[in-house]
Every structure is written in C-alpha cells, then in structure tokens.
C-alpha cells in the first residue's frame, strides 16, 4: 500500500512494513503483547531499525517469544543466548526478558490477562493524538511515567517511561501517526 507515512518510516522497507502493518494498531493478543514488550525492552539504547533487523533471529532464539518457555530459562540457555550473534547479546536484557516473562504471567494470574491489565490504563480505548510533525511526538508522557512505575512495582525490568511510551505506540494504546499520515 502506498501513501504518505510518518517521517520516521520512510527510510527502508523494514520500517515501512512495520509502520504500515503494525504500529499504532490496537493489539490485544497476549503472545504479541509479550513479543512487543520484549522487543521494546531490547531496543533501550539502540535504534528501532536494529531491533527490526534482528526480530526474526530474536524470535528464533527466544522460542517464538513463548513467555511460558522463556520463564523457565536457566544459566545454560542464558550462556547460549550470550554467544548468539543474531540477537542483542546483553546479559541484563536477557535476564530481564526471563524476569519479565515471569512477571507477565503474574499479571495474567492477577488480572485474567496482560491485555486487561495494560489496556486498563486507557479504559481500553486508544488515545488518538493530533501531531503535525515528528518533533511534536513526545518520548514519554505522564501516563507512560505512571505505567512504568506500576510495572517496576510489579518487578518488571528495562521498562522505563520512554520504553513504555514506545510500547504504548507499538500496541496501539496511543495512536501517534501524524495527522498527515495516510495510515492513521
């Protein structure tokens, strides 16, 4: 599909496809919610393009982002991941992914699903912003501050306010497509 896109998505096919097919669309599938949580936490300090380029190898290395399997990873699996050139080989991020899989399941037990929990912050309705330019789009908001604090209280790691805001955009809790974007 052609059309005008948000500025950040005009540089290569990976970004275009992600923008056109996924970004900003309300997502409620538990498996995909966890996948994007992992990808966003892996992105901290890196470019989103780096993550998109490694998405398939990350998916393979992390058992298709099966949080139940990931929650059981031990030191042998961590050692294996640390030498895999196809992924983000950051010890703390790998351990955070395992930890976050466990916290994700804790929230499922407590709230029925992670979807119910995370979307409760916006009353299950996406926030539709009206940004004119990419420079208008914030890196974080008071709501992402709040969600980040709540996730940290529940034991999640590598989910600061900027990462949480990017996650909110990724799963469609926030629609930050520019008003000029045909994919809005």
N, C-alpha and C positions, 0 to 999 in steps of 0.2 A: 504494500500500500504506500502510495506517495503522500505528499502533503507537507505542510510546514510543521517542523518539530521544534521542541525546546532546544535552545542553542547547544547545550551540553551533549546532545545526542546526534549531532551532525558530523562527527569526525570519522566514524568507522562502522562497519556492518554490525559488530557485536553490540555496540551502544545503541544503534538504530533499532535492531531487533528487540533488545531488552526494553527500550523506551516504548516502542510501538505495541508490543505484545504483553508486557507485564507491568511496567512501572505505573503506579497510581491506580491500578485496578483493584477494587476491594477483593481481598483474599480471605477465605475462611477455612481452607483445608489445613488440618493440623500438620501434616507432613511438610507441606510447602511453607507454612508459617515457621516451622523449625529450620528448614533449609535456609530461608532468608535471614533468620536470626543468626545462624552460623556464618553465612556469607558476610553479613554486615559486621559482625564482630571480628571476622578475619580481615576486613577492609581497614580497620583502625590503623592509621599511619600510612596507608597505601592508597593507590588510585583505584577507583571502581573498575576501570578497564583491566587492571591487573587481576582483579577477582573474576571478572567475566571471562578472561582468557584461561583462568585456571578452574573454572566452575566444573567442567566435566571431570577433570582429574581429581578435584576435591570430592566430587560425588562418588567416584570410584573408591577413593581412599577411605572415605567415611561411610562405607556401606549404604550408599544411596541416601545418606542423611537419615538413616533409621535411628531415631533417638533411643529406642529401647536397646539396640545393639551398642550404640555409642556409650550409653550409660554404664556398660559393663567393661569398657576398655581398661586394660591394666598396663603395667610398665612395658611388657613386650610389645604391645600394639603402639604405645607411645614411642618407643625406640624405632619401630618400623616407620612410623609417620615422620619422625625427625630426619630420616635419610631419604625420604621420597621427594625427588626434585620437581615433581609435578604439583606440589601443594605449597602452602605457606608453612614453612618449617620453623615455627616459632613455638618454643616449648610452652610458654604461658598461654598462648592462644589455643594450642592443642589441649592442654589441661582445662582451660576454660570451656572448651566445647564439650568435654566429658562432663564437667560440673554442670554446665547449662542444660545438658540432656536430662540430668537427674532433677534439676530444678523445674524444668519444663514439665516433667511427669508429676512432680509435686503439685504444680499448679493445676494440672489436669485432674488430679485426685481431689483437690480442694474446691475447684470451681466447675468441674464437669468437663471442661476443655480449656485449652490455652486460648482458643478463639474467643470463648465467652469472657475470659479474663481480660485479654488485651483490648478487645473491642468495647469493653465496658467503659473505658476511659473517654470514649467519644459517643457514648449512648448508642453504639452500633451504627452510627451514621458518619460517613466520611466528612471531614472538614474540607470544603471547597474554597481554596484561596483564589485571589484575583491578581496574581503577579503579572506585571508588564514586562519586566526584564529579569534575566537570571540573577542579576545583582540584588534584586528585591527579595529573593528567596532566602529565608534565614537558615543558619546552620543548626539552630536549636530554638526552642520556644519554652515558655513556662510549662506547657503541658509535657514536652519531652523531658524537661527537668524533673517533673513530678513522676513520670513513668520510670525514668532512670533510677530515681531514689527508691521507688517501690520495688523495682526488680533487684536492686542491690540489697535491700532489706530481706528479700527472699533468697539471697545468696548467689544471684547471677554475677558473672564476671565479664569484663570487656564490653560493657553496655553503658557507656557514658551518655550524656544528653545528646551529643552530636550523632553518635551511632544510633541512638534510639530514634532521633528525628529522621535519619535516613531510612531506618526500618519502617517507621510510620508511613513514609512516602512509598517505599517499596511495596508494602502490603495494602496500600490504598486507604489507610486511615486518614491520610492527608492527600489531597489532590493538588499538587504543586505544578501541574502543567501550566505553562504560561498562557495567558488569555489568547495569544495569537497562535497557539498550537492546535493543529487540526485533530490531534489525538486526545484532546481534552474531554 
